[in-house]
């Protein structure tokens, strides 16, 4: 009878989830927890960088867990490569470096005294080390009372290895250890997720051997191990002239030494968009000008340079140094605006414009309304027409003042003397405008006093005449031919209806005093309107031009060269030291 034995243990790993084994799942969970902890607690202020590094760490851990090369895990392959690289069998030099310039010294059969001492010392040290190790092991066993030493490297070993086949409890023990590791990993993930914001790392104080914080302007020293060359003081670039218009500005630059110049103009809604870029090489004492665009609420210009000494720097125009937009004041009569302003060493000039003047306005005009026996006069609000506008504009800057007469529509030019070398100049502008007004005046009422008098007036009056009725009777006798008479009584009713009739009676009126009023038409009324508007601006200035003198190049120390002493020099030297030649 043939017997067939079914194997109960095979050299194959159990797949718990997809193609992952249980130890791999535990390791992946631990790597995820560490990656999340790195993202939360890494002392890096940018969250994007922390996320990227955490993802890279997680990918590297996943590759180390599941990746294999030739059936071997990646950590084992990396350990072998590291051992091969730093081991004694590998030499990274060239074959020429292995060649000896002299033949090796042949040693005798019997070692010397130094070799004997070194070998004997090494043997004694090994013996002492073995004794100390045995004593520690013995004491450890006595302290554990026979219990085995926990060895973490055996916790994740394969429970299907042949060495454990004879022990029926080996698989259960490995499962218990794996479950313990899984519980520890889950506890770590829960602690990291439940933790609050990490405690901020205190910023170290810069000092010897201490790195500079990221917010320090000297943080670049953390990446270099040398101190830069001390800068050579002195201005290399000067702003000689600045002209600002409504949409552009003209800048004239002058170089104090030979430089490579780079010009940039920024603008836009946030003042961060690059609208102009150019570069040039400017010699010492030469000037160059640029017409740069102005846009946005906060434009700025940057002028960077690199001189022949290799040092770099730059100057900029922004904020109060660059007036944009140019000020405009909308008055009730006219609008006053600054159309351009120029800055030169010791002087500021500009052009003003007065326009957008109104043609009609409501304004109170003083008028006499009643004259004669009674006088009534005062301001009267009228719709007037503006016939003429003129005024003066005064510009102040410190102790300097300039006055300009303006006649709209038009403008004027002003010029002020200012102290050179001041960083920012403040200008105050005051415009006093006056307008002539013309309106249609109402008629004038003239009152005249007349003494006592009589006056007959016919005043028509409408009255109601009442109606009436009356009956009239009369007896009539008629004589006939035969001589007889007949009497008849005749009656009639007369009716007059009611009616409104007009009666013009004559009335005599007697006045003690009489004031006669006469209305006289008038033509036009004239008035004037005065208005004062104020505005201000600031513009940046620069220091006066000074040529730059670079420091003298130090003479390099000559390289020392050994030369043999002559016979006379050697005798003199021996004589100084009191030496004598032995021969």
NORNOR-V827050 format. One record per pair of residues at least 24 apart in sequence whose ideal C-beta (glycine too) atoms are under 10 Angstrom apart, sorted by the first residue. I is the first residue (numbers start at 1). J is the second residue. D is the distance in whole Angstrom. If there is no record, write none. Layout:
BEGIN
i | j | d
I | J | D
I | J | D
END
This chain:
BEGIN
i | j | d
8 | 165 | 9
9 | 159 | 10
9 | 160 | 6
9 | 161 | 9
9 | 162 | 8
9 | 164 | 9
9 | 165 | 6
9 | 171 | 9
10 | 160 | 7
11 | 158 | 9
11 | 160 | 7
11 | 161 | 9
11 | 162 | 9
12 | 160 | 8
13 | 158 | 7
13 | 159 | 10
13 | 160 | 8
14 | 159 | 10
14 | 160 | 9
19 | 66 | 8
20 | 65 | 9
20 | 66 | 7
21 | 65 | 10
21 | 66 | 9
21 | 158 | 10
21 | 178 | 10
22 | 156 | 10
22 | 174 | 10
22 | 175 | 8
22 | 178 | 6
22 | 179 | 9
22 | 181 | 10
22 | 182 | 8
23 | 65 | 9
23 | 155 | 9
23 | 156 | 5
23 | 157 | 9
23 | 158 | 9
23 | 159 | 10
23 | 174 | 9
23 | 177 | 10
23 | 178 | 6
23 | 181 | 8
23 | 182 | 9
24 | 62 | 10
24 | 65 | 6
24 | 66 | 6
24 | 156 | 10
25 | 65 | 9
25 | 178 | 9
25 | 182 | 8
25 | 185 | 9
26 | 65 | 10
26 | 156 | 8
26 | 178 | 6
26 | 179 | 9
26 | 180 | 10
26 | 181 | 5
26 | 182 | 5
26 | 183 | 10
26 | 184 | 9
26 | 185 | 6
26 | 186 | 9
27 | 61 | 8
27 | 62 | 9
27 | 64 | 9
27 | 65 | 5
27 | 66 | 9
27 | 156 | 8
27 | 181 | 9
27 | 185 | 8
28 | 58 | 9
28 | 61 | 8
28 | 62 | 6
28 | 65 | 6
28 | 66 | 8
28 | 185 | 9
29 | 181 | 9
29 | 182 | 7
29 | 184 | 10
29 | 185 | 5
29 | 186 | 7
29 | 188 | 9
29 | 189 | 7
30 | 61 | 8
30 | 65 | 9
30 | 181 | 8
30 | 182 | 9
30 | 184 | 8
30 | 185 | 5
30 | 186 | 10
30 | 188 | 7
30 | 189 | 9
31 | 57 | 8
31 | 58 | 6
31 | 59 | 9
31 | 60 | 9
31 | 61 | 3
31 | 62 | 7
31 | 64 | 8
31 | 65 | 7
31 | 185 | 9
32 | 57 | 10
32 | 58 | 6
32 | 61 | 8
32 | 62 | 9
32 | 185 | 9
32 | 189 | 7
32 | 192 | 10
33 | 185 | 6
33 | 186 | 9
33 | 187 | 9
33 | 188 | 5
33 | 189 | 4
33 | 190 | 9
33 | 191 | 9
33 | 192 | 6
33 | 193 | 9
34 | 58 | 8
34 | 61 | 7
34 | 185 | 10
34 | 188 | 8
34 | 189 | 10
34 | 192 | 9
35 | 59 | 9
35 | 60 | 10
35 | 61 | 7
35 | 62 | 10
36 | 188 | 10
36 | 189 | 7
36 | 192 | 6
36 | 193 | 8
37 | 188 | 8
37 | 189 | 9
37 | 191 | 9
37 | 192 | 5
37 | 193 | 10
37 | 195 | 9
37 | 198 | 10
38 | 192 | 10
39 | 192 | 10
40 | 192 | 7
40 | 193 | 9
40 | 195 | 7
40 | 196 | 10
40 | 197 | 8
40 | 198 | 6
41 | 192 | 9
41 | 195 | 9
41 | 197 | 10
41 | 198 | 5
41 | 199 | 9
41 | 201 | 9
42 | 198 | 9
43 | 198 | 9
43 | 200 | 9
43 | 201 | 5
43 | 214 | 10
44 | 214 | 9
45 | 214 | 7
45 | 215 | 9
46 | 214 | 10
150 | 177 | 10
152 | 177 | 9
152 | 181 | 10
155 | 180 | 8
155 | 181 | 7
156 | 181 | 7
228 | 311 | 10
229 | 309 | 9
229 | 310 | 8
229 | 311 | 8
230 | 311 | 10
231 | 309 | 9
231 | 311 | 6
231 | 312 | 10
231 | 313 | 8
232 | 307 | 8
232 | 309 | 6
232 | 310 | 10
232 | 311 | 6
232 | 548 | 9
232 | 549 | 10
232 | 550 | 7
232 | 551 | 6
233 | 548 | 10
233 | 551 | 10
234 | 307 | 9
234 | 311 | 10
234 | 313 | 10
234 | 546 | 8
234 | 547 | 9
234 | 548 | 5
234 | 549 | 8
234 | 550 | 8
234 | 551 | 9
235 | 313 | 9
235 | 315 | 9
235 | 542 | 9
235 | 543 | 7
235 | 544 | 10
235 | 545 | 8
235 | 546 | 7
235 | 547 | 10
235 | 548 | 7
236 | 261 | 10
236 | 282 | 10
236 | 284 | 9
236 | 305 | 5
236 | 306 | 9
236 | 307 | 5
236 | 308 | 10
236 | 309 | 9
236 | 311 | 8
236 | 312 | 9
236 | 313 | 6
236 | 314 | 9
236 | 315 | 9
236 | 548 | 6
236 | 550 | 10
237 | 261 | 7
237 | 282 | 8
237 | 303 | 6
237 | 304 | 9
237 | 305 | 5
237 | 307 | 9
237 | 313 | 8
237 | 314 | 8
237 | 315 | 6
237 | 542 | 9
237 | 545 | 10
237 | 548 | 9
238 | 287 | 9
238 | 315 | 8
238 | 345 | 9
238 | 542 | 6
238 | 543 | 7
238 | 544 | 8
238 | 545 | 5
238 | 546 | 8
238 | 548 | 10
239 | 301 | 9
239 | 303 | 8
239 | 315 | 7
239 | 316 | 10
239 | 317 | 7
239 | 321 | 9
239 | 343 | 8
239 | 345 | 10
239 | 540 | 8
239 | 541 | 8
239 | 542 | 4
239 | 543 | 9
239 | 545 | 10
240 | 287 | 6
240 | 288 | 10
240 | 289 | 9
240 | 343 | 9
240 | 344 | 7
240 | 345 | 7
240 | 542 | 8
240 | 544 | 10
240 | 545 | 7
241 | 287 | 9
241 | 289 | 8
241 | 342 | 7
241 | 343 | 7
241 | 344 | 5
241 | 345 | 8
241 | 542 | 10
242 | 301 | 9
242 | 317 | 7
242 | 321 | 8
242 | 322 | 8
242 | 323 | 10
242 | 341 | 8
242 | 342 | 7
242 | 343 | 4
242 | 344 | 8
242 | 348 | 10
242 | 539 | 7
242 | 540 | 7
242 | 541 | 8
242 | 542 | 8
243 | 289 | 9
243 | 291 | 9
243 | 340 | 7
243 | 341 | 7
243 | 342 | 5
243 | 343 | 7
243 | 344 | 9
243 | 349 | 9
243 | 350 | 9
244 | 294 | 7
244 | 317 | 10
244 | 322 | 7
244 | 323 | 6
244 | 324 | 7
244 | 325 | 10
244 | 326 | 7
244 | 338 | 9
244 | 339 | 10
244 | 340 | 7
244 | 341 | 5
244 | 342 | 8
244 | 343 | 8
244 | 350 | 9
244 | 537 | 9
244 | 539 | 7
245 | 291 | 9
245 | 294 | 8
245 | 324 | 10
245 | 326 | 8
245 | 339 | 7
245 | 340 | 5
245 | 341 | 9
245 | 342 | 10
245 | 351 | 10
246 | 294 | 8
246 | 324 | 9
246 | 325 | 7
246 | 326 | 6
246 | 328 | 10
246 | 337 | 9
246 | 338 | 9
246 | 339 | 7
246 | 340 | 8
247 | 293 | 7
247 | 294 | 6
247 | 295 | 8
247 | 324 | 9
247 | 325 | 9
248 | 291 | 6
248 | 292 | 7
248 | 293 | 6
248 | 294 | 6
248 | 295 | 10
248 | 324 | 10
249 | 290 | 9
249 | 291 | 7
249 | 292 | 5
249 | 293 | 8
249 | 294 | 6
249 | 299 | 8
249 | 301 | 8
249 | 317 | 8
249 | 322 | 7
249 | 323 | 9
249 | 324 | 8
249 | 340 | 10
249 | 341 | 10
250 | 289 | 6
250 | 290 | 7
250 | 291 | 5
250 | 292 | 8
250 | 340 | 10
250 | 342 | 9
251 | 288 | 9
251 | 289 | 6
251 | 290 | 5
251 | 291 | 8
251 | 292 | 6
251 | 301 | 6
251 | 303 | 8
251 | 317 | 7
251 | 322 | 10
251 | 343 | 10
252 | 287 | 6
252 | 288 | 8
252 | 289 | 4
252 | 290 | 8
252 | 343 | 10
252 | 344 | 9
253 | 280 | 9
253 | 282 | 7
253 | 286 | 9
253 | 287 | 7
253 | 288 | 5
253 | 289 | 7
253 | 290 | 8
253 | 303 | 6
253 | 305 | 9
253 | 315 | 9
253 | 542 | 10
254 | 282 | 8
254 | 284 | 10
254 | 285 | 7
254 | 286 | 7
254 | 287 | 5
254 | 288 | 8
254 | 289 | 10
254 | 542 | 10
254 | 545 | 6
255 | 280 | 10
255 | 281 | 9
255 | 282 | 4
255 | 283 | 7
255 | 284 | 6
255 | 285 | 7
255 | 286 | 6
255 | 287 | 8
255 | 288 | 8
255 | 305 | 8
255 | 307 | 9
255 | 545 | 10
255 | 547 | 10
255 | 548 | 9
256 | 282 | 10
256 | 284 | 7
256 | 285 | 8
256 | 305 | 10
256 | 307 | 9
256 | 545 | 7
256 | 546 | 6
256 | 547 | 5
256 | 548 | 4
256 | 549 | 9
257 | 282 | 9
257 | 283 | 8
257 | 284 | 5
257 | 285 | 9
257 | 305 | 9
257 | 307 | 6
257 | 308 | 7
257 | 309 | 9
257 | 547 | 8
257 | 548 | 4
257 | 549 | 8
257 | 550 | 7
258 | 282 | 7
258 | 283 | 5
258 | 284 | 5
258 | 285 | 10
258 | 286 | 9
258 | 305 | 10
258 | 306 | 10
258 | 307 | 7
258 | 308 | 5
258 | 309 | 10
258 | 548 | 10
258 | 550 | 10
259 | 283 | 9
259 | 284 | 9
259 | 286 | 10
259 | 303 | 10
259 | 304 | 9
259 | 305 | 4
259 | 306 | 6
259 | 307 | 5
259 | 308 | 8
259 | 311 | 10
259 | 312 | 9
259 | 313 | 9
259 | 548 | 9
260 | 304 | 9
260 | 305 | 7
260 | 306 | 5
260 | 307 | 8
260 | 308 | 9
260 | 312 | 9
261 | 288 | 7
261 | 290 | 10
261 | 303 | 7
261 | 304 | 7
261 | 305 | 5
261 | 306 | 9
261 | 314 | 9
262 | 302 | 8
262 | 303 | 7
262 | 304 | 4
262 | 305 | 7
262 | 306 | 8
262 | 312 | 10
262 | 314 | 8
263 | 288 | 9
263 | 290 | 6
263 | 292 | 7
263 | 301 | 7
263 | 302 | 7
263 | 303 | 6
263 | 304 | 8
264 | 292 | 9
264 | 300 | 9
264 | 301 | 7
264 | 302 | 5
264 | 303 | 8
264 | 304 | 8
264 | 314 | 10
264 | 316 | 9
265 | 290 | 8
265 | 291 | 10
265 | 292 | 4
265 | 293 | 6
265 | 294 | 8
265 | 295 | 9
265 | 299 | 7
265 | 300 | 8
265 | 301 | 5
265 | 302 | 8
265 | 317 | 10
266 | 292 | 10
266 | 295 | 9
266 | 296 | 8
266 | 298 | 9
266 | 299 | 7
266 | 300 | 5
266 | 301 | 8
266 | 302 | 7
266 | 316 | 10
266 | 318 | 8
267 | 292 | 9
267 | 293 | 7
267 | 294 | 7
267 | 295 | 4
267 | 296 | 4
267 | 297 | 9
267 | 298 | 8
267 | 299 | 4
267 | 300 | 8
267 | 301 | 10
267 | 324 | 9
268 | 295 | 6
268 | 296 | 5
268 | 297 | 9
268 | 298 | 9
268 | 299 | 9
269 | 295 | 9
269 | 296 | 6
269 | 297 | 8
269 | 298 | 9
270 | 296 | 7
270 | 297 | 9
270 | 298 | 8
271 | 295 | 9
271 | 296 | 6
271 | 297 | 7
271 | 298 | 4
271 | 299 | 7
271 | 300 | 6
271 | 318 | 8
272 | 296 | 9
272 | 298 | 9
272 | 300 | 10
273 | 299 | 10
274 | 302 | 10
275 | 299 | 8
276 | 301 | 8
277 | 302 | 10
279 | 304 | 9
281 | 306 | 10
284 | 308 | 9
284 | 547 | 7
284 | 548 | 7
284 | 549 | 10
284 | 550 | 10
285 | 545 | 9
285 | 547 | 7
285 | 548 | 10
287 | 545 | 10
292 | 317 | 9
292 | 322 | 10
294 | 322 | 8
294 | 323 | 10
294 | 324 | 5
294 | 325 | 8
294 | 326 | 10
295 | 324 | 9
296 | 324 | 8
296 | 325 | 10
297 | 324 | 8
297 | 325 | 8
298 | 322 | 9
298 | 324 | 8
299 | 324 | 6
299 | 325 | 10
300 | 324 | 10
307 | 548 | 8
307 | 550 | 8
308 | 550 | 7
309 | 548 | 10
309 | 550 | 6
309 | 551 | 8
309 | 553 | 10
311 | 550 | 10
315 | 540 | 10
315 | 542 | 8
316 | 540 | 10
317 | 539 | 10
317 | 540 | 6
317 | 542 | 9
318 | 540 | 9
319 | 424 | 9
319 | 538 | 9
319 | 540 | 8
320 | 423 | 9
320 | 424 | 5
320 | 425 | 9
320 | 426 | 9
320 | 537 | 9
320 | 538 | 4
320 | 539 | 8
320 | 540 | 7
321 | 423 | 8
321 | 424 | 6
321 | 425 | 10
321 | 538 | 8
321 | 539 | 7
321 | 540 | 2
321 | 541 | 8
321 | 542 | 9
322 | 538 | 9
322 | 539 | 8
322 | 540 | 7
323 | 350 | 10
323 | 427 | 9
323 | 536 | 10
323 | 537 | 5
323 | 538 | 6
323 | 539 | 5
323 | 540 | 9
324 | 537 | 10
325 | 537 | 10
326 | 350 | 9
326 | 535 | 10
326 | 537 | 7
327 | 427 | 9
327 | 429 | 7
327 | 534 | 10
327 | 535 | 4
327 | 536 | 7
327 | 537 | 5
328 | 353 | 9
328 | 356 | 10
328 | 535 | 8
329 | 429 | 8
329 | 431 | 7
329 | 533 | 4
329 | 534 | 7
329 | 535 | 5
330 | 356 | 8
330 | 533 | 8
331 | 356 | 9
331 | 357 | 9
331 | 358 | 9
331 | 391 | 10
331 | 431 | 8
331 | 433 | 7
331 | 531 | 5
331 | 532 | 9
331 | 533 | 5
332 | 358 | 7
332 | 361 | 7
332 | 363 | 10
332 | 433 | 9
332 | 435 | 9
332 | 529 | 8
332 | 531 | 6
332 | 533 | 9
333 | 357 | 6
333 | 358 | 6
333 | 361 | 8
333 | 386 | 7
333 | 389 | 6
333 | 391 | 9
333 | 408 | 9
333 | 431 | 10
333 | 433 | 5
333 | 434 | 8
333 | 435 | 5
333 | 529 | 7
333 | 530 | 9
333 | 531 | 5
333 | 533 | 9
334 | 358 | 8
334 | 386 | 10
334 | 389 | 6
334 | 391 | 8
334 | 406 | 9
334 | 408 | 5
334 | 409 | 8
334 | 431 | 8
334 | 433 | 6
334 | 435 | 8
334 | 531 | 8
334 | 533 | 9
335 | 408 | 9
335 | 431 | 10
335 | 533 | 9
336 | 391 | 9
336 | 393 | 7
336 | 406 | 8
336 | 408 | 9
336 | 411 | 9
336 | 429 | 8
336 | 430 | 10
336 | 431 | 5
336 | 433 | 8
336 | 531 | 10
336 | 533 | 6
336 | 534 | 9
336 | 535 | 7
337 | 411 | 9
337 | 535 | 9
338 | 393 | 10
338 | 395 | 10
338 | 411 | 9
338 | 414 | 10
338 | 427 | 9
338 | 429 | 7
338 | 535 | 8
338 | 537 | 7
339 | 411 | 7
340 | 413 | 10
341 | 414 | 10
341 | 427 | 8
341 | 537 | 7
341 | 539 | 6
342 | 415 | 9
342 | 539 | 9
343 | 418 | 9
343 | 425 | 8
343 | 539 | 5
343 | 540 | 8
343 | 541 | 6
343 | 542 | 9
344 | 415 | 10
344 | 418 | 10
344 | 420 | 9
344 | 541 | 9
345 | 418 | 9
345 | 420 | 5
345 | 421 | 9
345 | 541 | 8
345 | 542 | 8
345 | 543 | 9
345 | 544 | 6
345 | 545 | 8
346 | 416 | 10
346 | 417 | 6
346 | 418 | 7
346 | 419 | 7
346 | 420 | 5
346 | 421 | 9
346 | 541 | 9
346 | 544 | 9
347 | 400 | 9
347 | 415 | 6
347 | 416 | 7
347 | 417 | 6
347 | 418 | 7
347 | 420 | 9
348 | 395 | 9
348 | 397 | 6
348 | 400 | 8
348 | 402 | 9
348 | 414 | 9
348 | 415 | 7
348 | 416 | 5
348 | 417 | 8
348 | 418 | 5
348 | 425 | 6
348 | 427 | 7
348 | 539 | 7
348 | 541 | 9
349 | 395 | 10
349 | 402 | 9
349 | 413 | 7
349 | 414 | 7
349 | 415 | 4
349 | 416 | 7
350 | 395 | 8
350 | 402 | 9
350 | 404 | 10
350 | 411 | 10
350 | 412 | 10
350 | 413 | 7
350 | 414 | 6
350 | 415 | 8
350 | 416 | 9
350 | 427 | 8
350 | 429 | 9
350 | 537 | 9
350 | 539 | 9
351 | 404 | 9
351 | 411 | 6
351 | 412 | 7
351 | 413 | 5
351 | 414 | 8
352 | 393 | 6
352 | 395 | 8
352 | 404 | 6
352 | 406 | 7
352 | 410 | 9
352 | 411 | 5
352 | 412 | 5
352 | 413 | 8
352 | 414 | 7
352 | 429 | 8
352 | 431 | 8
353 | 406 | 8
353 | 408 | 9
353 | 409 | 8
353 | 410 | 8
353 | 411 | 4
353 | 412 | 9
354 | 389 | 8
354 | 390 | 9
354 | 391 | 7
354 | 393 | 8
354 | 404 | 10
354 | 406 | 5
354 | 407 | 8
354 | 408 | 4
354 | 409 | 7
354 | 410 | 7
354 | 411 | 6
354 | 412 | 8
354 | 431 | 7
354 | 433 | 7
354 | 533 | 10
355 | 408 | 6
355 | 409 | 5
355 | 410 | 8
355 | 411 | 8
356 | 408 | 9
356 | 409 | 8
357 | 386 | 7
357 | 388 | 10
357 | 389 | 5
357 | 408 | 5
357 | 409 | 7
357 | 433 | 9
357 | 435 | 8
358 | 385 | 10
358 | 386 | 6
358 | 389 | 9
358 | 435 | 8
358 | 529 | 10
359 | 385 | 7
359 | 386 | 6
359 | 387 | 10
360 | 384 | 7
360 | 385 | 6
360 | 386 | 7
360 | 437 | 9
360 | 439 | 10
361 | 385 | 8
361 | 386 | 6
361 | 435 | 8
361 | 437 | 7
361 | 439 | 10
361 | 529 | 7
362 | 437 | 10
362 | 439 | 9
363 | 435 | 9
363 | 437 | 6
363 | 439 | 8
363 | 527 | 6
363 | 528 | 9
363 | 529 | 5
364 | 527 | 8
364 | 529 | 10
365 | 437 | 7
365 | 438 | 9
365 | 439 | 6
365 | 441 | 8
365 | 525 | 5
365 | 526 | 8
365 | 527 | 4
365 | 528 | 9
365 | 529 | 10
366 | 525 | 9
366 | 527 | 7
367 | 439 | 9
367 | 441 | 6
367 | 442 | 7
367 | 444 | 9
367 | 522 | 9
367 | 525 | 6
367 | 527 | 9
368 | 441 | 10
368 | 444 | 7
368 | 445 | 10
368 | 522 | 10
369 | 441 | 10
369 | 442 | 7
369 | 443 | 9
369 | 444 | 7
369 | 445 | 7
370 | 444 | 8
370 | 445 | 5
370 | 446 | 8
370 | 447 | 6
370 | 517 | 9
371 | 444 | 7
371 | 445 | 7
371 | 446 | 6
371 | 447 | 7
371 | 520 | 9
372 | 444 | 10
372 | 445 | 8
372 | 446 | 5
372 | 447 | 4
372 | 448 | 6
372 | 449 | 8
372 | 515 | 8
372 | 516 | 9
372 | 517 | 8
372 | 518 | 8
373 | 446 | 9
373 | 447 | 4
373 | 448 | 7
373 | 449 | 5
373 | 513 | 10
373 | 515 | 6
373 | 516 | 9
373 | 517 | 9
374 | 445 | 9
374 | 447 | 5
374 | 449 | 10
374 | 515 | 8
374 | 517 | 10
375 | 447 | 9
376 | 445 | 8
376 | 447 | 10
379 | 527 | 9
380 | 439 | 9
380 | 441 | 9
380 | 442 | 8
380 | 525 | 8
380 | 527 | 10
381 | 439 | 10
382 | 437 | 8
382 | 438 | 10
382 | 439 | 4
382 | 440 | 8
382 | 441 | 8
382 | 442 | 9
382 | 525 | 7
382 | 527 | 8
383 | 437 | 10
383 | 439 | 6
383 | 440 | 9
384 | 435 | 9
384 | 436 | 9
384 | 437 | 4
384 | 438 | 6
384 | 439 | 4
384 | 440 | 9
384 | 524 | 10
384 | 525 | 8
384 | 526 | 9
384 | 527 | 6
384 | 528 | 10
384 | 529 | 8
385 | 436 | 10
385 | 437 | 7
385 | 438 | 5
385 | 439 | 7
385 | 440 | 9
385 | 524 | 9
386 | 435 | 5
386 | 436 | 7
386 | 437 | 6
386 | 438 | 8
386 | 529 | 8
387 | 435 | 8
387 | 436 | 5
387 | 437 | 7
387 | 438 | 5
387 | 526 | 9
388 | 434 | 9
388 | 435 | 7
388 | 436 | 4
388 | 437 | 9
388 | 438 | 10
388 | 528 | 10
389 | 433 | 6
389 | 434 | 7
389 | 435 | 5
389 | 436 | 8
389 | 529 | 9
389 | 531 | 10
390 | 432 | 10
390 | 433 | 8
390 | 434 | 6
390 | 435 | 8
390 | 436 | 9
391 | 431 | 6
391 | 432 | 5
391 | 433 | 4
391 | 434 | 6
391 | 435 | 9
391 | 530 | 9
391 | 531 | 8
391 | 532 | 9
391 | 533 | 10
392 | 430 | 9
392 | 431 | 8
392 | 432 | 6
392 | 433 | 9
392 | 434 | 9
393 | 429 | 6
393 | 430 | 7
393 | 431 | 5
393 | 432 | 8
393 | 433 | 9
393 | 533 | 9
394 | 428 | 9
394 | 429 | 7
394 | 430 | 5
394 | 431 | 8
394 | 432 | 8
394 | 534 | 10
395 | 427 | 6
395 | 428 | 7
395 | 429 | 5
395 | 430 | 8
395 | 431 | 10
396 | 426 | 9
396 | 427 | 7
396 | 428 | 4
396 | 429 | 8
396 | 430 | 8
396 | 536 | 9
397 | 422 | 10
397 | 425 | 6
397 | 426 | 7
397 | 427 | 5
397 | 428 | 7
397 | 429 | 10
397 | 538 | 10
397 | 539 | 9
398 | 422 | 9
398 | 425 | 8
398 | 426 | 8
398 | 427 | 10
398 | 428 | 10
400 | 425 | 10
400 | 427 | 10
401 | 428 | 10
402 | 427 | 10
402 | 429 | 10
403 | 430 | 10
404 | 429 | 10
404 | 431 | 9
406 | 431 | 8
406 | 432 | 10
406 | 433 | 8
408 | 433 | 8
408 | 435 | 9
418 | 539 | 10
418 | 541 | 7
419 | 541 | 9
420 | 541 | 7
420 | 542 | 9
420 | 543 | 8
420 | 544 | 5
420 | 545 | 10
421 | 541 | 7
421 | 542 | 8
421 | 543 | 5
421 | 544 | 6
422 | 540 | 9
422 | 541 | 5
422 | 542 | 9
422 | 543 | 9
423 | 540 | 7
423 | 541 | 6
423 | 542 | 9
423 | 543 | 9
424 | 538 | 5
424 | 539 | 7
424 | 540 | 5
424 | 541 | 7
425 | 537 | 9
425 | 538 | 7
425 | 539 | 6
425 | 540 | 8
425 | 541 | 6
426 | 536 | 7
426 | 537 | 8
426 | 538 | 5
426 | 539 | 9
427 | 535 | 9
427 | 536 | 6
427 | 537 | 5
427 | 538 | 7
427 | 539 | 7
428 | 534 | 7
428 | 535 | 8
428 | 536 | 5
428 | 537 | 9
429 | 533 | 9
429 | 534 | 7
429 | 535 | 5
429 | 536 | 7
429 | 537 | 8
430 | 532 | 7
430 | 533 | 8
430 | 534 | 5
430 | 535 | 8
430 | 536 | 10
431 | 531 | 8
431 | 532 | 7
431 | 533 | 5
431 | 534 | 8
431 | 535 | 8
432 | 530 | 7
432 | 531 | 8
432 | 532 | 5
432 | 533 | 8
433 | 529 | 9
433 | 530 | 7
433 | 531 | 5
433 | 532 | 8
433 | 533 | 7
434 | 528 | 6
434 | 529 | 7
434 | 530 | 5
434 | 531 | 8
434 | 532 | 10
435 | 527 | 9
435 | 528 | 7
435 | 529 | 5
435 | 530 | 8
435 | 531 | 8
436 | 526 | 7
436 | 527 | 8
436 | 528 | 6
436 | 529 | 8
437 | 525 | 8
437 | 526 | 7
437 | 527 | 4
437 | 528 | 6
437 | 529 | 6
438 | 523 | 10
438 | 524 | 5
438 | 525 | 7
438 | 526 | 6
438 | 527 | 8
439 | 524 | 7
439 | 525 | 5
439 | 526 | 8
439 | 527 | 7
440 | 522 | 9
440 | 523 | 8
440 | 524 | 6
440 | 525 | 7
441 | 521 | 9
441 | 522 | 4
441 | 523 | 7
441 | 524 | 6
441 | 525 | 4
441 | 526 | 9
442 | 519 | 10
442 | 521 | 9
442 | 522 | 7
442 | 525 | 9
443 | 518 | 10
443 | 519 | 5
443 | 520 | 6
443 | 521 | 5
443 | 522 | 6
444 | 518 | 9
444 | 519 | 8
444 | 520 | 5
444 | 521 | 8
444 | 522 | 5
445 | 517 | 6
445 | 518 | 7
445 | 519 | 6
445 | 520 | 8
446 | 516 | 9
446 | 517 | 7
446 | 518 | 4
446 | 519 | 8
446 | 520 | 6
447 | 515 | 5
447 | 516 | 7
447 | 517 | 6
447 | 518 | 8
448 | 514 | 9
448 | 515 | 7
448 | 516 | 4
448 | 517 | 8
448 | 518 | 7
449 | 513 | 7
449 | 514 | 7
449 | 515 | 6
449 | 516 | 8
450 | 511 | 8
450 | 513 | 7
450 | 514 | 4
450 | 515 | 7
450 | 516 | 6
451 | 511 | 9
451 | 512 | 8
451 | 513 | 7
451 | 514 | 8
452 | 510 | 7
452 | 511 | 6
452 | 512 | 5
452 | 513 | 7
452 | 514 | 8
453 | 509 | 9
453 | 510 | 8
453 | 511 | 6
453 | 512 | 9
453 | 513 | 9
453 | 514 | 6
454 | 508 | 6
454 | 509 | 7
454 | 510 | 5
454 | 511 | 8
455 | 507 | 9
455 | 508 | 8
455 | 509 | 5
455 | 510 | 8
455 | 511 | 7
455 | 514 | 9
456 | 506 | 6
456 | 507 | 7
456 | 508 | 5
456 | 509 | 7
457 | 505 | 10
457 | 506 | 8
457 | 507 | 5
457 | 508 | 8
457 | 509 | 6
458 | 504 | 5
458 | 505 | 7
458 | 506 | 6
458 | 507 | 7
459 | 503 | 10
459 | 504 | 7
459 | 505 | 7
459 | 506 | 8
459 | 507 | 5
459 | 509 | 9
460 | 502 | 6
460 | 503 | 7
460 | 504 | 5
460 | 505 | 8
461 | 501 | 10
461 | 502 | 7
461 | 503 | 5
461 | 504 | 7
461 | 505 | 6
461 | 507 | 9
462 | 500 | 6
462 | 501 | 7
462 | 502 | 5
462 | 503 | 8
463 | 499 | 10
463 | 500 | 7
463 | 501 | 6
463 | 502 | 8
463 | 503 | 6
464 | 498 | 7
464 | 499 | 8
464 | 500 | 5
464 | 501 | 8
465 | 496 | 8
465 | 497 | 9
465 | 498 | 6
465 | 499 | 5
465 | 500 | 7
465 | 501 | 5
465 | 503 | 10
466 | 496 | 9
466 | 497 | 9
466 | 498 | 5
466 | 499 | 9
467 | 495 | 7
467 | 496 | 6
467 | 497 | 5
467 | 498 | 4
467 | 499 | 8
468 | 494 | 8
468 | 495 | 8
468 | 496 | 5
468 | 497 | 9
468 | 498 | 9
469 | 493 | 6
469 | 494 | 7
469 | 495 | 4
469 | 496 | 7
469 | 497 | 9
470 | 494 | 5
470 | 495 | 8
470 | 496 | 9
471 | 495 | 10
END
